């Protein structure tokens, strides 16, 4: 792993400041052969978060600086997991600092199907990928203590939202269904939706009530680590997954182009 703050290795004092102030936002990238999918969407996410959380507008010159910071942190490494985080700088009224973390690449293949527990939880500022992750970490921990692998969030209106760190996709027998709710518009989800539209794969966006979950044939968790992680069950409800949803998502993902860093 390599960690750089504004292009330099942070000293202990800087790391302490970053670790003890739970404020900021980030995006996570999977880099392969020095390329990434959806680079423009990742940059747009960082720009939106910077304006909302820091009142800071990012222009073209700063986008080029961000790409330079990512390249610098990667060095000669061509395959990696990269996280770009905007954290408060020493001047609260000034622009945020940029923390780039490089670690081993995530496995390309999905893990075993997940058993998820539904819980009522609504993330703060759900449209942003921010650092306030205690709530989702708590609910994932509670789900695991109860014998599940992860948690699926429902709103107080009992409408399906998102997973802890993933978007939820469902299969109704004929098309992919994404829940309409206040959620993070994950880069992987958006890229899949674009790819499916181009490829002619049927999909839709609509509100999904908790009572409808029994009617779906399959579900999957979608994020930067895996575009099609099968979900075996929700609460005590088994999903009769025939593999078609995961196959559909993987096929769409294979057509998403790579962008050079």
N, C-alpha and C positions, 0 to 999 in steps of 0.2 A: 504493500500500500504506500501511496505517496499523498501527502496533504500539503497544499500550498494556499497561502492567504495573499491575494493580490500578487501572485507570481513568486512568492518567497516562502521558505519554510518558516512557519510561525514559531515564536519562542514560547516558553511556558506561560508567560503573562498574557500573551494574546490568546493562547488556547484556553486559559482560564476564563477570560472575558467571553469567549464564544460559547464555552460549555455552560456557563452559569446564567446566560441571558437567553431564554427560550423564545426568541423572536426572530422571524425571518421566513424565507420561502426558498424552494429549491426545485430542481428538476433532475431526473435520473436518466442516464443514457447507457445503452449497451453499444459499445464500440467494437467493430469487427474489421480487421484489416484497415484501420484508421478511417472507417466510415461509420455513419449512424443513420438510422431511419428517422425521418420527420424532423430534421434539424431546424427547419424554419418554425415548426410548431413549438419545439423546446425553447427557442429564442423568444418567441411570442409569449410563451408562458412566463418566462423570466421578466420580460418587459411589463406584462400586466401586473405581476406581483410587485415589482419595484414601484410602479405608480400607485398601487393601492396601499401597500404597507409602508412605503418610504416617501411617497410623494415625489419620486424620482423618475424622470422620463429618459428612456434609452433611445438614442439615435443610431444611425448607421455606423458611426465611428466607434461607438461603445460596443456594438455587436461584434465588430472586428476585433476589438480588445478582448471581449469574452472568448472568442474563438482562439485568440492567441494564448490566453491563460489556460485553456483546456489543452492545447497542443503542448504548451510548456510543461504542464503537470504530467502529461502522458510520456513525454520524452520519446524514447525509442519503442515504447510499448504500443503494440498495434491492436491487441485484443484486451478489453478491460470493461469493468463497470465504472462509470464516472458519475459523480454527483456534484452538481454545481449549486452552491447555496449562497444566497444573499443574506448577510448578517449585518447588524448595526455596526457602523464605524465609530471611531472615537468621538466624532462630532455628531450628536443626535440630529442636527439640522442638515448635515452633509449627506453625500451619497453613501449607499451601503458598501461594505467590503464584500469581496468575492472569494469564497472558499471553494476550492476544487479538490475533491477527494478521488483517488484512483485506487481501485481494488481489483481482485481477480474477476474475470468474466463469469457471469451466471451461466449455469448449464443451459444448453439450447433445448433440451427435451423437457417436457412437463414432468412433474413428480406424480406420486400416486394420487388418485382422485380424493378430493377434500370432503370431509364431513363438516359442515358449517352449522353454527347455531345462530338463529335470528335474535336480534336484540334491538330495543328501542334506543337509538342514539343518533344525534344530529351533529355533525362536525361544525365547528365555528368556521365561517367564511368557506363553505364547502367548495366554492369554485376555484379556490387556490390550494396549491400543494405547499402547505406551510409547516413550520416546525412545531406547532402546538399539537403534539401527537400523544399526549398522555392518555386522553380518553380512548382513542382507538387501541392503544397498547394495553390499557386496562381491560377492555372488553375482549381482546384476543386472548389475553392471559386467562380471564375467567372462563372463556369458552374451552380453552385447553384443559383447565382444571376440571371442567365438567365432562371431559372425554371427547371433545370435538377438536378439529384442527384450526378453525378460524371462525370469524364472526361475520354475519351479513347484517347490515344496518337497515332498520325500518325507521321511518319518521314517526312522529307522534300521531300522525294521521293514519298509521299502519300501512303506508305505501312504501314499497321497496325503494331503497336508495342505492347503496354501494357497499362493497366490502371494506375491510380495514384499510388495505392498501391496494385495492383493485376495483375495477368496474365489473359489474355483473352482466353477463349475456345469457339469454334464455332461448330455447328452441321450442316452438309451438307445434312442430310437426311439418311445417312448410316454410318457415322463415325464422331469421334471427330477430329477437325482440330485445330492445334496450330500454330500461326504465326511464321515464321522464320524471325527474325529481331534481332538487338542489344537490348536485353532485359535482365532483371533479370531472371535467372533460379530459379524461386521460388521453395522452398522445397516442398510445397504442389503439385505444378504442376509436379515436377519430380517424386514424390511418386505416383501420379495418373498415370503417363505414365508407370511406372514400373508395377503397379498393373494391368493396362489394358492389358499390354503385357502378363503378367502371366495368366490373366483370359481369354485371347483370344478376348478382346473387340477391335474392329477396331478403329485405330486412326492414324493420320499422322501429319507431320510437313511440312509446305510449306509457301512460301511468300503469303501474302494476300493483294491485293490492295484495296483501299477505295471503288473503284467502284464495288467490288465483294460483299460488305456487304449485299446488297439487296438480294443476292442469298442464304443466310443462313437461315435455319429454326429457329435457336435459338442461343443464346450466353449466356455465364456465366462468372462471375468474380470469380477468384480462388486465395485464399491466406490462411494464417494460421488461420484467423478468420472463414473462411467458404470455404469448398472445392467446393461448387456449389451454388453460389449466382446468381439467374436468372437475366438476363438483358431483360427488357421489350421492349426497343427501343433504337436506336442509331440515334441521331439527330431527325429528324421527321419520321424515318423509323421504323414502328412497326415490331416486330419479332413474327411470328406466332408460339410461343412456345407451343408444346403439352406436355411439361414436360419430354420428353424422354432424353434430354441432362442432365438435373439436376439429373434424376433418374440414368442415366448411371454413372455419376461422383460420386454420393453418394454410389452407389453399389460398385464401385471400391474402394472408400475411406474406406468402411467398412471392406475391406480385408487387409488394410495396418496394419502391426503389430505394437504393442507398445513396446518401449524400456524403461527399468527401469533406472531412474536417480540414 
